[in-house]
Amino acid sequence: MGATQGSSTWTWFRKAAEGGEGWAQASLGEAYLNGEGVPQNLAAARSWFKKSAEQENPLGQYRYGMVLVKGIGGARDVAAGAAFLAEAAAAGSEEALSVLAQLDW
């Protein structure tokens, strides 16, 4: 995202995310996951990815599926993660399709 917490760009992304914009929610999830512009917070990343996935945003579905599969920011849930990855794959995410093919059930 390239913005630091408190900047006008960060404020804009946050408002968009809080307003239900799936792309902005996925972007905030990425920021918290990687500690970009904010302190790393895996639970917050997971929460924002979940919100994005619930908006049917393919990137949010992919990222939420991945954190569920890997147990990042919360409990590991491969079955639920695979379901979100399948939704992302159905929306055209080649990354999600690749991960689904490699999942070790």
Secondary structure, DSSP 8 states (H G I E B T S, - for coil): ----TTSHHHHHHHHHHHTT-HHHHHHHHHHHHHTSSS---HHHHHHHHHHHHHTT-HHHHHHHHHHHHHTTTS---HHHHHHHHHHHHHTT-HHHHHHHHH---
